[in-house]
């Protein structure tokens, strides 16, 4: 059976680009895996089924980061590391997209 691939949306690409800019500006947020994912999304490169599962898992684990006490969620002036990382993975649009796509996959 052929490998399933999905194309990230424009909004996911925009979120990833924003995350990369904020990470560069504030020197925080995300791991190398997140940075690599951001480049993939920003370029709207195909996302594999394994990538979709990884994205779904990331968002499930990191939703708690929205309750930040340091810095701010959804800020360009003082963004939290968690917010920057969230953007690297496609932001809220990426979460909704991954949640929808993962349901179409066979385990």
Secondary structure, DSSP 8 states (H G I E B T S, - for coil): ----EEE--HHHHHHHHHHHHHHHHHS-S--HHHHHHHHHHHTT-EEEHHHHHHHHHHHHHHGGGGG-SSSBTT-SSSB-HHHHHHHHTTHHHHHHHHHHHHTT---
